[in-house]
Amino acid sequence: METILQKKIIEATHCVEKQLDAEIEKLDNLDISDFEKLREQRFKKLKLLQQQKQNWLSLVKTHDGHGEYSELYDEKEFFEISKKSENIVCLFYKDDSPRCKIVDYHFKILAKKHIEAKFCKLNVMQCPFLTERLRIKIIPTIALIVNGKTKDYIVGFTDLGNRDDFSTEMLEYRISLSGAITFEENISSEDNKKSWLSHISKPKTIKGPNDSNSDDSDEN
């Protein structure tokens, strides 16, 4: 048995060595033009990223709201914002909903961190046409808009573990699933992440949020 095991180990070692030799040979065969192409591709990506950052910063400087969490006061203002910003994270709220205050707290933090998106809120009482068009039934509802299209909704706190004390990081990750913001950090606890993710369905392009009521949310 020991002899067979030793042979298997030697075979596996030789296989790994062959793979390493092949990778080394690839690198050895690269000429200056190949390195220049890789460098040029990397430079283009960095240049594009820098341009995107400049665009986002220009939106901040011109007071279009990127970098801050602001309130929109009517539907006209919402449509104007939609023309200027590629990524919009909008809370539809009511004054008497305590859970909307919870979202306010997290949005104030995320708006400063993610200047690539416009974070805003709109009172459903001030936008009856838009509320009906988007089929907003549950308060709070967060609409996630990318390139002028509503990609996803966060309805109530169901996708956030069905609890009021979810972390800002949880909400940040959930929003990022739509593509409205970029999420780079990891949820601190892998076990908590797995448990929390079990509540989330994959985001998709939809006309309106699910009409079913949520136990942790207020009806409009």
VEXZATI-879505 format. One line per field, with one value per atom (N, C-alpha, C, O): residue in one letter; chain; x, y, z. Coordinates in Angstrom, 3 decimals. Example, Ala and Ser with C-alpha at 12.3 -4.5 7.8 and 13.67 -1.06 7.14 Angstrom:
BEGIN
lumlo = [A A A A S S S S] .
zaza = [A A A A A A A A] .
xx = [13.190 12.300 13.200 14.236 12.850 13.670 12.900 13.409] .
yy = [-5.690 -4.500 -3.300 -3.319 -2.250 -1.060 0.030 1.138] .
zz = [7.800 7.800 7.800 8.465 7.080 7.140 7.870 8.039] .
! end
This chain:
BEGIN
lumlo = [M M M M E E E E T T T T I I I I L L L L Q Q Q Q K K K K K K K K I I I I I I I I E E E E A A A A T T T T H H H H C C C C V V V V E E E E K K K K Q Q Q Q L L L L D D D D A A A A E E E E I I I I E E E E K K K K L L L L D D D D N N N N L L L L D D D D I I I I S S S S D D D D F F F F E E E E K K K K L L L L R R R R E E E E Q Q Q Q R R R R F F F F K K K K K K K K L L L L K K K K L L L L L L L L Q Q Q Q Q Q Q Q Q Q Q Q K K K K Q Q Q Q N N N N W W W W L L L L S S S S L L L L V V V V K K K K T T T T H H H H D D D D G G G G H H H H G G G G E E E E Y Y Y Y S S S S E E E E L L L L Y Y Y Y D D D D E E E E K K K K E E E E F F F F F F F F E E E E I I I I S S S S K K K K K K K K S S S S E E E E N N N N I I I I V V V V C C C C L L L L F F F F Y Y Y Y K K K K D D D D D D D D S S S S P P P P R R R R C C C C K K K K I I I I V V V V D D D D Y Y Y Y H H H H F F F F K K K K I I I I L L L L A A A A K K K K K K K K H H H H I I I I E E E E A A A A K K K K F F F F C C C C K K K K L L L L N N N N V V V V M M M M Q Q Q Q C C C C P P P P F F F F L L L L T T T T E E E E R R R R L L L L R R R R I I I I K K K K I I I I I I I I P P P P T T T T I I I I A A A A L L L L I I I I V V V V N N N N G G G G K K K K T T T T K K K K D D D D Y Y Y Y I I I I V V V V G G G G F F F F T T T T D D D D L L L L G G G G N N N N R R R R D D D D D D D D F F F F S S S S T T T T E E E E M M M M L L L L E E E E Y Y Y Y R R R R I I I I S S S S L L L L S S S S G G G G A A A A I I I I T T T T F F F F E E E E E E E E N N N N I I I I S S S S S S S S E E E E D D D D N N N N K K K K K K K K S S S S W W W W L L L L S S S S H H H H I I I I S S S S K K K K P P P P K K K K T T T T I I I I K K K K G G G G P P P P N N N N D D D D S S S S N N N N S S S S D D D D D D D D S S S S D D D D E E E E N N N N] .
zaza = [A A A A A A A A A A A A A A A A A A A A A A A A A A A A A A A A A A A A A A A A A A A A A A A A A A A A A A A A A A A A A A A A A A A A A A A A A A A A A A A A A A A A A A A A A A A A A A A A A A A A A A A A A A A A A A A A A A A A A A A A A A A A A A A A A A A A A A A A A A A A A A A A A A A A A A A A A A A A A A A A A A A A A A A A A A A A A A A A A A A A A A A A A A A A A A A A A A A A A A A A A A A A A A A A A A A A A A A A A A A A A A A A A A A A A A A A A A A A A A A A A A A A A A A A A A A A A A A A A A A A A A A A A A A A A A A A A A A A A A A A A A A A A A A A A A A A A A A A A A A A A A A A A A A A A A A A A A A A A A A A A A A A A A A A A A A A A A A A A A A A A A A A A A A A A A A A A A A A A A A A A A A A A A A A A A A A A A A A A A A A A A A A A A A A A A A A A A A A A A A A A A A A A A A A A A A A A A A A A A A A A A A A A A A A A A A A A A A A A A A A A A A A A A A A A A A A A A A A A A A A A A A A A A A A A A A A A A A A A A A A A A A A A A A A A A A A A A A A A A A A A A A A A A A A A A A A A A A A A A A A A A A A A A A A A A A A A A A A A A A A A A A A A A A A A A A A A A A A A A A A A A A A A A A A A A A A A A A A A A A A A A A A A A A A A A A A A A A A A A A A A A A A A A A A A A A A A A A A A A A A A A A A A A A A A A A A A A A A A A A A A A A A A A A A A A A A A A A A A A A A A A A A A A A A A A A A A A A A A A A A A A A A A A A A A A A A A A A A A A A A A A A A A A A A A A A A A A A A A A A A A A A A A A A A A A A A A A A A A A A A A A A A A A A A A A A A A A A A A A A A A A A A A A A A A A A A A A A A A A A A A A A A A A A A A A A A A A A A A A A A A A A A A A A A A A A A A A A A A A A A A A A A A A A A A A A A A A A A A A A A A A A A A A A A A A A A A A A A A A A A A A A A A A A A A A A A A A A A A A A A] .
xx = [0.825 0.000 0.861 0.538 1.982 2.856 3.481 3.616 3.870 4.482 3.507 3.884 2.241 1.208 0.978 0.871 0.902 0.676 1.822 1.614 3.046 4.214 4.186 4.519 3.783 3.690 2.668 2.909 1.505 0.459 0.957 0.684 1.688 2.214 3.212 3.202 4.087 5.082 4.402 4.815 3.343 2.612 1.966 2.015 1.359 0.716 1.742 1.492 2.902 3.979 4.460 4.655 4.653 5.081 4.049 4.404 2.770 1.702 1.753 1.633 1.933 2.022 3.247 3.193 4.366 5.599 5.423 5.909 4.724 4.482 3.650 3.916 2.617 1.781 2.592 2.443 3.460 4.312 5.281 5.507 5.861 6.784 6.086 6.665 4.825 4.066 3.814 3.932 3.461 3.213 4.486 4.469 5.599 6.884 7.274 7.792 7.016 7.330 6.518 7.025 5.237 4.396 4.986 5.067 5.403 5.986 7.292 7.578 8.084 9.359 9.163 9.995 8.058 7.804 7.193 7.072 6.811 6.267 7.377 8.454 7.107 8.100 7.699 6.692 8.472 8.240 6.877 6.202 6.472 5.183 4.021 3.024 4.155 3.102 2.973 1.865 4.107 4.081 3.503 2.784 3.824 3.302 1.784 1.088 1.276 -0.172 -0.866 -1.893 -0.306 -0.873 -0.854 -1.815 0.252 0.392 -0.626 -1.224 -0.812 -1.760 -3.196 -3.969 -3.553 -4.896 -5.137 -6.197 -4.127 -4.232 -4.377 -5.172 -3.605 -3.652 -5.032 -5.555 -5.624 -6.953 -8.001 -8.875 -7.910 -8.860 -8.733 -9.733 -7.494 -7.268 -7.757 -8.320 -7.538 -7.979 -9.499 -10.054 -10.179 -11.640 -12.173 -13.129 -11.540 -11.958 -11.765 -12.617 -10.634 -10.362 -11.393 -11.830 -11.782 -12.785 -14.131 -14.836 -14.489 -15.734 -15.716 -16.711 -14.582 -14.467 -14.615 -15.266 -13.995 -14.107 -15.555 -16.014 -16.271 -17.685 -18.500 -19.341 -18.244 -18.973 -18.660 -19.552 -17.366 -16.973 -17.568 -17.914 -17.689 -18.289 -19.757 -20.275 -20.427 -21.818 -21.920 -22.872 -20.924 -20.899 -20.706 -21.407 -19.752 -19.422 -20.557 -20.731 -21.330 -22.426 -23.728 -24.800 -23.612 -24.759 -25.886 -27.059 -25.531 -26.546 -26.821 -27.590 -26.190 -26.578 -25.729 -25.922 -24.791 -23.923 -23.007 -22.401 -22.916 -22.116 -22.934 -22.407 -24.207 -25.084 -26.460 -26.864 -27.154 -28.492 -29.501 -29.515 -30.345 -31.254 -32.692 -32.953 -33.605 -35.029 -35.503 -35.172 -36.284 -36.933 -38.365 -39.005 -38.864 -40.149 -41.314 -42.467 -41.023 -42.122 -41.622 -40.427 -42.557 -42.220 -41.352 -40.490 -41.578 -40.796 -39.317 -38.460 -39.029 -37.639 -37.018 -35.837 -37.810 -37.332 -36.922 -35.861 -37.764 -37.462 -36.258 -35.508 -36.081 -34.915 -33.629 -32.624 -33.677 -32.530 -32.216 -31.050 -33.261 -33.080 -32.330 -31.644 -32.459 -31.766 -30.282 -29.458 -29.953 -28.581 -27.736 -26.528 -28.345 -27.598 -27.846 -28.992 -26.768 -26.896 -27.406 -28.200 -26.948 -27.311 -28.085 -27.609 -29.279 -30.119 -30.601 -31.074 -30.474 -30.988 -32.022 -31.662 -33.293 -34.358 -35.265 -35.816 -35.409 -36.317 -37.687 -37.798 -38.723 -40.103 -40.611 -40.670 -40.978 -41.239 -42.544 -43.183 -42.914 -44.019 -43.524 -42.676 -44.041 -43.584 -43.818 -43.038 -44.895 -45.248 -44.647 -45.065 -43.683 -43.064 -41.707 -40.771 -41.584 -40.303 -39.200 -38.021 -39.576 -38.561 -37.920 -36.792 -38.615 -38.027 -36.901 -35.924 -37.051 -36.004 -34.745 -33.630 -34.928 -33.788 -33.027 -31.797 -33.762 -33.131 -32.422 -31.338 -33.021 -32.394 -30.991 -30.038 -30.886 -29.608 -28.543 -27.430 -28.880 -27.915 -27.597 -26.453 -28.603 -28.396 -27.441 -26.665 -27.497 -26.603 -25.147 -24.264 -24.907 -23.551 -23.132 -22.031 -24.030 -23.698 -23.561 -22.757 -24.340 -24.285 -22.892 -22.406 -22.256 -20.914 -19.861 -18.848 -20.116 -19.149 -19.249 -18.240 -20.471 -20.686 -21.147 -22.339 -20.168 -20.525 -20.921 -21.342 -20.784 -21.198 -22.712 -23.224 -23.437 -24.897 -25.517 -24.918 -26.717 -27.498 -28.429 -29.316 -28.239 -29.101 -30.146 -29.800 -31.407 -32.472 -33.699 -33.755 -34.674 -35.932 -37.090 -36.936 -38.251 -39.434 -40.656 -40.911 -41.394 -42.602 -43.703 -44.041 -44.256 -45.275 -46.513 -47.251 -46.742 -47.901 -47.705 -48.671 -46.437 -46.134 -45.986 -45.791 -46.080 -45.854 -46.833 -46.408 -48.136 -49.138 -48.986 -49.172 -48.652 -48.495 -47.333 -47.468 -46.187 -44.998 -45.190 -44.734 -45.857 -46.122 -46.988 -46.753 -47.984 -48.862 -48.125 -48.271 -47.334 -46.608 -45.604 -45.452 -44.929 -43.945 -44.565 -43.878 -45.871 -46.629 -46.041 -45.819 -45.802 -45.292 -46.437 -47.406 -46.343 -47.383 -46.906 -47.697 -45.602 -45.024 -44.087 -43.306 -44.170 -43.283 -42.433 -42.978 -41.098 -40.345 -40.086 -39.983 -39.984 -39.519 -38.375 -38.476 -37.290 -36.125 -36.057 -35.941 -36.130 -36.020 -34.564 -33.916 -34.050 -32.662 -32.649 -33.067 -32.171 -32.259 -30.864 -29.993 -30.666 -29.374 -29.604 -30.366 -28.928 -29.051 -30.508 -30.923 -31.265 -32.636 -33.642 -34.825 -33.199 -34.114 -34.158 -33.124 -35.357 -35.515 -35.099 -35.807 -33.935 -33.370 -33.899 -33.990 -34.247 -34.581 -35.269 -35.236 -35.892 -36.513 -36.106 -35.957 -35.931 -35.802 -37.089 -37.301 -37.941 -39.280 -39.275 -39.065 -39.513 -39.445 -38.046 -37.072 -37.940 -36.643 -36.471 -35.582 -37.326 -37.265 -35.900 -35.368 -35.320 -34.012 -32.855 -31.693 -33.166 -32.127 -32.185 -31.802 -32.670 -32.716 -33.993 -34.081 -35.014 -36.278 -36.070 -36.697 -35.192 -34.904 -34.601 -34.142 -34.857 -34.638 -33.181 -32.763 -32.401 -31.029 -29.996 -28.880 -30.367 -29.401 -28.279 -28.471 -27.112 -25.965 -25.992 -26.657 -25.250 -25.108 -24.453 -24.780 -23.530 -22.832 -23.782 -23.626 -24.770 -25.763 -26.558 -26.740 -27.026 -27.797 -26.928 -27.391 -25.677 -24.740 -24.579 -24.628 -24.387 -24.213 -25.486 -25.425 -26.633 -27.907 -28.136 -28.591 -27.822 -27.969 -27.036 -27.403 -25.827 -24.823 -25.237 -24.738 -26.135 -26.578 -27.282 -27.346 -27.799 -28.484 -27.511 -27.856 -26.284 -25.306 -25.320 -24.573 -26.168 -26.269 -25.038 -24.671 -24.395 -23.158 -22.189 -22.574 -20.927 -19.904 -19.571 -19.265 -19.634 -19.353 -18.022 -17.823 -17.099 -15.766 -15.478 -14.741 -16.047 -15.764 -16.511 -17.405 -16.129 -16.800 -17.611 -17.239 -18.739 -19.482 -18.557 -17.913 -18.470 -17.474 -17.546 -16.513 -18.734 -18.872 -19.409 -20.486 -18.642 -19.054 -20.336 -21.187 -20.489 -21.704 -22.911 -23.971 -22.755 -23.856 -24.211 -25.380 -23.183 -23.409 -24.253 -25.202 -23.906 -24.642 -26.080 -27.003 -26.266 -27.612 -28.432 -29.605 -27.799 -28.500 -28.818 -29.912 -27.858 -28.069 -29.203 -29.760 -29.552 -30.633 -31.974 -32.926 -32.056 -33.295 -33.405 -34.472 -32.307 -32.263 -32.494 -31.907 -33.350 -33.532 -32.676 -32.359 -32.294 -31.448 -32.188 -33.363 -31.498 -32.139 -32.460 -31.753 -33.524 -33.892 -34.611 -35.102 -34.674 -35.398 -36.893 -37.390 -37.607 -39.023 -39.774 -39.187 -41.064 -41.883 -42.257 -42.425 -42.389 -42.767 -42.465 -42.245 -42.446 -42.146 -43.247 -44.364 -42.918 -43.879 -45.071 -44.902 -46.266 -47.460 -47.795 -48.642 -47.135 -47.440 -46.940 -45.895 -47.674 -47.287 -46.170 -45.995 -45.411 -44.320 -44.657 -45.184 -44.357 -44.666 -43.880 -44.324 -42.688 -41.853 -41.986 -41.164 -43.007 -43.141 -44.547 -45.478 -44.662 -45.932 -46.594 -45.921 -47.895 -48.603 -48.758 -48.926 -48.699 -48.897 -50.385 -50.790] .
yy = [-1.208 0.000 1.261 2.243 1.223 2.389 2.680 3.833 1.563 1.737 2.369 3.250 1.917 2.479 3.951 4.782 4.265 5.641 6.536 7.659 6.015 6.790 7.082 8.187 6.078 6.261 7.337 8.172 7.311 8.303 9.713 10.662 9.829 11.145 11.645 12.819 10.729 11.097 11.524 12.504 10.784 11.130 12.503 13.308 12.758 14.058 15.178 16.256 14.911 15.911 16.224 17.388 15.175 15.375 16.170 17.000 15.904 16.621 18.107 18.941 18.438 19.843 20.499 21.646 19.753 20.292 20.611 21.634 19.730 19.958 21.226 22.009 21.419 22.610 23.874 24.873 23.819 24.966 25.250 26.403 24.168 24.338 24.983 25.816 24.581 25.142 26.634 27.419 27.033 28.441 29.262 30.370 28.693 29.393 29.572 30.617 28.532 28.602 29.689 30.388 29.826 30.878 32.256 33.106 32.459 33.745 33.994 35.114 32.925 33.065 33.429 34.115 32.966 33.196 34.565 34.961 35.281 36.616 37.551 37.591 38.295 39.268 40.664 40.838 41.633 43.011 43.517 44.233 43.145 43.611 43.072 43.765 41.822 41.244 42.022 42.329 42.342 43.118 44.509 45.049 45.082 46.400 46.367 47.298 45.273 45.126 45.021 45.661 44.208 44.067 45.406 45.777 46.120 47.421 48.418 49.190 48.388 49.301 49.015 49.941 47.723 47.340 47.827 48.367 47.623 48.062 49.580 50.095 50.290 51.749 52.253 53.206 51.605 52.003 51.820 52.668 50.696 50.437 51.482 51.976 51.810 52.811 54.187 54.943 54.502 55.788 55.889 56.935 54.786 54.766 54.932 55.673 54.230 54.337 55.752 56.276 56.377 57.746 58.709 59.637 58.489 59.336 59.209 60.199 57.970 57.748 58.482 59.092 58.426 59.114 60.622 61.291 61.151 62.584 62.980 64.034 62.129 62.404 62.431 63.309 61.452 61.400 62.619 63.200 63.006 64.164 65.450 66.358 65.525 66.723 66.835 67.941 65.699 65.716 66.237 66.935 65.892 66.392 67.903 68.623 68.384 69.812 70.657 71.808 70.088 70.856 70.680 71.080 70.068 69.926 69.083 69.312 68.108 67.192 66.057 65.142 66.127 65.241 64.023 63.335 63.724 62.577 62.897 63.967 61.956 62.179 62.629 62.754 62.872 63.261 62.615 62.278 62.454 61.860 62.991 63.751 63.108 64.247 63.809 62.682 64.714 64.443 65.113 66.265 64.369 64.920 65.277 64.550 66.387 66.882 66.653 66.897 66.188 65.870 64.953 64.678 64.489 63.548 64.197 63.541 65.473 66.181 66.166 65.955 66.391 66.390 65.002 64.876 63.973 62.594 62.318 61.746 62.726 62.479 63.303 62.865 64.484 65.299 64.628 64.604 64.086 63.372 62.140 61.809 61.467 60.250 60.530 59.653 61.759 62.119 62.406 62.251 62.825 63.229 62.102 62.056 61.201 60.172 58.782 58.382 58.053 56.694 55.732 54.836 55.922 55.033 55.796 56.807 55.311 55.962 54.936 53.858 55.287 54.467 55.327 56.240 55.039 55.924 55.210 54.148 55.809 55.308 55.950 57.175 55.137 55.621 55.446 54.333 56.578 56.549 57.248 57.906 57.079 57.824 58.371 57.759 59.511 60.173 59.332 59.396 58.544 57.810 56.403 55.589 56.105 54.781 54.816 55.431 54.165 54.155 53.439 53.753 52.487 51.752 52.634 52.378 53.634 54.572 55.370 55.738 55.630 56.335 55.478 55.999 54.170 53.250 53.321 53.371 53.324 53.428 54.770 54.840 55.840 57.166 57.111 57.656 56.451 56.353 55.709 56.224 54.589 53.869 54.620 54.620 55.257 55.991 57.179 57.496 57.829 58.964 58.520 59.267 57.298 56.743 56.313 56.621 55.598 55.045 56.118 55.976 57.187 58.251 58.880 59.206 59.047 59.638 58.673 59.090 57.390 56.369 56.047 55.781 56.072 55.658 56.835 57.028 57.616 58.776 58.357 59.190 57.054 56.582 56.521 56.302 56.715 56.643 57.847 58.451 58.180 59.231 58.595 57.824 58.906 58.413 59.479 60.621 59.110 60.079 59.389 58.163 60.197 59.644 60.499 61.684 59.863 60.525 60.079 58.885 61.045 60.757 60.262 60.936 59.097 58.520 59.405 59.337 60.235 61.123 62.254 62.882 62.512 63.582 63.076 63.869 61.768 61.222 60.086 58.949 60.374 59.318 58.626 57.413 59.381 58.782 57.790 56.672 58.214 57.371 56.157 55.058 56.365 55.258 54.193 52.997 54.628 53.676 53.013 51.814 53.805 53.277 52.193 51.186 52.406 51.443 50.375 49.482 50.489 49.540 49.405 48.301 50.545 50.569 50.216 50.969 49.098 48.642 48.601 48.749 48.398 48.232 49.395 49.808 49.917 50.985 50.455 49.915 50.606 51.275 50.365 49.146 50.977 50.295 51.108 52.328 50.435 51.088 50.681 49.497 51.657 51.396 51.559 52.542 50.590 50.601 50.767 49.871 51.906 52.284 52.387 53.076 51.690 51.684 52.015 51.341 53.068 53.504 53.734 53.344 54.359 54.716 53.591 53.791 52.406 51.275 50.803 50.704 50.514 49.998 48.531 47.672 48.257 46.909 46.020 44.803 46.624 45.801 46.664 47.893 45.995 46.660 45.933 44.711 46.696 46.124 46.482 47.637 45.499 45.726 45.351 44.193 46.360 46.090 45.656 46.047 44.840 44.367 42.863 42.252 42.272 40.821 40.383 39.377 41.123 40.779 41.159 40.920 41.743 42.196 41.416 41.916 40.186 39.315 39.411 38.834 40.148 40.316 40.879 40.428 41.858 42.455 43.938 44.370 44.707 46.153 46.541 47.629 45.664 46.022 45.473 45.135 45.384 44.952 45.986 47.155 45.551 46.450 47.252 46.885 48.354 49.159 48.329 48.476 47.457 46.602 45.636 45.349 45.135 44.247 44.978 44.468 46.180 46.967 47.328 47.297 47.668 48.018 46.855 47.044 45.654 44.485 44.200 43.883 44.312 44.035 45.007 44.604 46.283 47.275 46.956 47.119 46.500 46.224 45.097 45.021 44.222 43.118 43.629 42.925 44.833 45.424 46.092 46.378 46.342 47.052 48.555 49.276 49.040 50.486 51.037 52.195 50.213 50.600 49.425 48.302 49.705 48.666 48.318 49.195 47.027 46.565 45.840 44.895 46.275 45.695 44.918 43.932 45.347 44.669 43.347 43.063 42.546 41.278 41.385 42.107 40.656 40.568 39.953 38.943 40.529 40.137 38.674 38.012 38.160 36.762 35.941 36.221 34.915 34.080 33.331 33.160 32.875 32.159 33.072 32.672 34.314 35.277 35.612 35.808 35.678 35.986 34.903 35.203 33.629 32.527 32.517 32.271 32.791 32.808 33.933 33.757 35.101 36.271 36.100 36.451 35.556 35.399 34.445 34.497 33.573 32.625 33.337 32.765 34.579 35.363 36.090 36.604 36.141 36.997 36.208 35.146 36.739 36.175 36.982 38.139 36.378 37.084 38.278 38.171 39.437 40.621 40.418 39.698 41.052 40.947 42.213 42.962 42.452 43.604 43.322 42.380 44.141 43.914 45.221 46.297 45.129 46.333 46.942 48.158 46.120 46.635 45.627 44.455 46.059 45.141 44.114 44.281 43.065 42.001 42.572 43.351 42.190 42.751 42.138 42.658 41.033 40.380 41.222 41.861 41.237 42.034 41.367 40.152 42.155 41.654 41.931 42.994 40.983 41.147 42.270 42.855 42.581 43.593 44.953 45.835 45.146 46.405 46.993 46.325 48.246 48.956 48.999 49.210 48.804 48.923 50.380 51.232 50.661 52.034 52.381 53.494] .
zz = [0.000 0.000 0.000 -0.667 0.770 0.851 -0.518 -0.928 -1.235 -2.555 -3.541 -4.313 -3.515 -4.403 -4.082 -4.984 -2.791 -2.366 -2.803 -3.262 -2.653 -3.064 -4.562 -4.992 -5.359 -6.806 -7.157 -8.029 -6.460 -6.710 -6.394 -7.128 -5.292 -4.897 -5.935 -6.303 -6.411 -7.420 -8.714 -9.335 -9.137 -10.356 -10.238 -11.168 -9.079 -8.859 -8.881 -9.421 -8.287 -8.267 -9.669 -10.019 -10.482 -11.862 -12.663 -13.499 -12.396 -13.098 -12.785 -13.682 -11.505 -11.089 -11.703 -12.147 -11.726 -12.303 -13.784 -14.267 -14.501 -15.928 -16.144 -17.056 -15.270 -15.391 -15.137 -15.840 -14.113 -13.808 -14.946 -15.311 -15.510 -16.636 -17.835 -18.531 -18.064 -19.177 -18.972 -19.913 -17.724 -17.430 -17.583 -18.119 -17.096 -17.211 -18.676 -19.070 -19.481 -20.901 -21.599 -22.477 -21.195 -21.771 -21.494 -22.380 -20.220 -19.846 -20.591 -21.014 -20.744 -21.445 -22.908 -23.501 -23.489 -24.906 -25.207 -26.366 -24.145 -24.358 -24.818 -24.224 -25.874 -26.311 -25.859 -25.173 -26.235 -25.787 -26.237 -25.498 -27.448 -27.968 -27.136 -26.931 -26.654 -25.804 -24.508 -24.068 -23.896 -22.660 -22.906 -22.066 -24.060 -24.405 -24.564 -24.160 -25.164 -25.337 -23.990 -23.767 -23.081 -21.741 -21.012 -20.338 -21.158 -20.513 -21.063 -20.314 -22.395 -23.043 -22.606 -22.361 -22.509 -22.057 -20.632 -20.314 -19.779 -18.383 -18.307 -17.522 -19.126 -19.133 -19.561 -18.984 -20.580 -21.054 -19.968 -19.790 -19.232 -18.157 -17.053 -16.533 -16.705 -15.663 -16.111 -15.319 -17.383 -17.928 -17.909 -17.571 -18.276 -18.267 -16.857 -16.626 -15.902 -14.507 -13.987 -13.269 -14.353 -13.927 -14.508 -13.828 -15.764 -16.399 -15.704 -15.510 -15.326 -14.600 -13.271 -12.881 -12.572 -11.278 -11.454 -10.652 -12.526 -12.798 -13.081 -12.639 -13.819 -14.103 -12.825 -12.631 -11.945 -10.678 -9.817 -9.199 -9.782 -8.973 -9.527 -8.770 -10.863 -11.464 -11.067 -10.908 -10.907 -10.465 -9.039 -8.690 -8.210 -6.838 -6.840 -6.129 -7.643 -7.672 -8.227 -7.826 -9.149 -9.741 -8.963 -9.418 -7.772 -6.868 -7.458 -7.160 -8.292 -8.798 -7.821 -8.116 -6.666 -5.580 -5.343 -4.340 -6.227 -5.972 -4.792 -4.736 -3.853 -2.660 -1.470 -0.364 -1.681 -0.569 -0.749 -1.862 0.348 0.353 0.426 1.394 -0.591 -0.662 -0.909 -1.328 -0.644 -0.860 -2.143 -2.421 -2.916 -4.102 -3.715 -2.956 -4.232 -3.743 -4.702 -4.346 -5.908 -6.817 -7.927 -8.039 -8.739 -9.810 -10.888 -11.471 -11.148 -12.149 -11.790 -12.649 -10.518 -10.055 -10.202 -10.526 -9.964 -10.112 -11.558 -11.809 -12.505 -13.914 -14.390 -15.263 -13.819 -14.153 -13.672 -14.383 -12.458 -11.903 -12.754 -12.972 -13.231 -14.035 -15.329 -15.854 -15.850 -17.087 -16.845 -17.746 -15.627 -15.319 -14.741 -14.975 -13.999 -13.276 -13.854 -14.060 -14.112 -14.637 -13.563 -13.849 -12.336 -11.234 -10.167 -9.649 -9.840 -8.840 -7.826 -8.187 -6.556 -5.458 -4.733 -3.990 -4.948 -4.451 -3.456 -3.746 -2.290 -1.262 -1.432 -1.461 -1.542 -1.515 -0.088 0.435 0.536 1.975 2.348 1.527 3.617 4.243 5.561 6.211 5.960 7.187 8.442 9.392 8.442 9.658 9.705 10.528 8.845 8.831 9.527 9.016 10.690 11.407 10.631 10.794 9.794 9.038 7.953 7.533 7.519 6.562 7.224 6.573 8.517 9.268 9.342 9.327 9.423 9.451 8.132 8.121 7.020 5.704 5.570 4.991 6.101 6.078 6.683 6.126 7.822 8.536 7.648 7.540 7.015 6.185 4.891 4.437 4.302 3.052 3.237 2.335 4.392 4.650 4.629 4.207 5.089 5.101 3.691 3.236 3.014 1.700 0.624 -0.296 0.736 -0.280 -0.348 -1.431 0.807 0.845 0.301 -0.260 0.476 0.058 -1.429 -2.083 -1.958 -3.352 -4.207 -4.445 -4.659 -5.488 -6.898 -7.701 -7.202 -8.522 -8.664 -9.762 -7.551 -7.591 -6.901 -6.011 -7.324 -6.694 -5.665 -6.031 -4.390 -3.318 -3.001 -2.697 -3.071 -2.841 -2.252 -2.156 -1.863 -1.364 -1.859 -2.155 -1.940 -2.477 -1.678 -1.523 -1.183 -0.406 -1.345 -2.318 -1.054 -1.951 -2.050 -3.033 -1.035 -1.068 -2.075 -2.508 -2.448 -3.391 -4.830 -5.751 -5.018 -6.365 -6.663 -6.871 -6.686 -6.913 -8.271 -8.369 -9.310 -10.635 -10.655 -11.151 -10.108 -10.099 -9.187 -9.500 -8.074 -7.153 -7.812 -7.637 -8.568 -9.258 -10.420 -10.656 -11.138 -12.288 -11.878 -12.570 -10.758 -10.270 -9.365 -8.870 -9.166 -8.355 -6.939 -6.441 -6.321 -4.947 -4.006 -3.907 -3.322 -2.406 -0.959 -0.029 -0.782 0.547 0.842 -0.015 2.059 2.503 3.666 4.628 3.587 2.527 1.326 1.463 0.155 -1.057 -1.640 -1.769 -1.991 -2.593 -4.057 -4.372 -4.950 -6.384 -6.803 -6.444 -7.565 -8.017 -9.536 -10.270 -9.995 -11.406 -12.008 -11.477 -13.128 -13.816 -15.294 -15.987 -15.753 -17.157 -17.569 -18.661 -16.697 -17.022 -16.893 -17.170 -16.477 -16.341 -14.893 -14.232 -14.407 -13.055 -13.056 -13.582 -12.457 -12.489 -11.370 -11.531 -10.235 -9.078 -8.023 -8.087 -7.053 -5.906 -4.633 -4.620 -3.574 -2.233 -1.512 -1.144 -1.311 -0.752 0.724 1.086 1.577 3.013 3.391 2.747 4.448 4.919 4.729 5.322 3.899 3.689 3.194 3.663 2.251 1.690 2.602 2.270 3.739 4.668 5.975 7.032 5.884 7.050 7.856 8.940 7.337 8.061 9.469 10.427 9.578 10.884 10.714 9.656 11.754 11.682 11.921 11.527 12.561 12.926 11.942 12.336 10.665 9.658 9.552 9.887 9.085 8.994 7.695 6.727 7.706 6.496 5.392 4.214 5.787 4.830 4.131 2.944 4.876 4.274 3.190 2.084 3.529 2.567 1.371 0.231 1.628 0.561 -0.414 -1.629 0.126 -0.735 -1.530 -2.718 -0.872 -1.546 -2.704 -3.775 -2.490 -3.550 -4.714 -5.878 -4.390 -5.426 -6.361 -7.484 -5.928 -6.781 -8.040 -9.048 -7.981 -9.136 -10.098 -11.245 -9.619 -10.439 -10.238 -10.899 -9.327 -9.096 -8.382 -8.584 -7.546 -6.872 -6.946 -7.271 -6.639 -6.620 -5.185 -4.376 -4.872 -3.519 -3.504 -4.267 -2.639 -2.604 -1.328 -1.359 -0.207 1.044 1.135 0.338 2.120 2.393 3.663 4.588 3.710 4.959 5.994 5.709 7.190 8.177 8.564 8.662 8.783 9.178 8.016 7.491 7.613 6.491 6.811 5.938 8.069 8.456 8.389 7.908 8.877 8.830 7.392 7.060 6.531 5.118 4.466 3.741 4.723 4.129 4.605 3.828 5.910 6.474 5.875 5.543 5.738 5.203 3.729 3.286 2.950 1.516 1.191 0.095 2.128 1.878 1.735 1.203 2.207 2.107 0.775 0.439 0.004 -1.176 -2.449 -2.656 -3.291 -4.621 -5.582 -5.308 -6.719 -7.680 -8.257 -8.606 -8.361 -8.937 -10.401 -11.106 -10.858 -12.259 -12.680 -11.835 -13.955 -14.462 -14.376 -14.993 -13.609 -13.378 -13.486 -13.368 -13.709 -13.867 -12.528 -12.429 -11.500 -10.193 -9.127 -9.433 -7.841 -6.758 -6.571 -7.061 -5.865 -5.574 -4.823 -3.885 -5.228 -4.619 -3.269 -2.542 -2.931 -1.649 -0.500 -0.614 0.620 1.778 2.554 2.473 3.306 4.137 5.585 5.913 6.454 7.873 8.519 9.507 7.955 8.583 7.936 8.185 7.105 6.390 6.548 6.998 6.166 6.270 4.905 3.896 4.861 3.590 3.240 4.112 1.940 1.473 1.602 1.266] .
! end
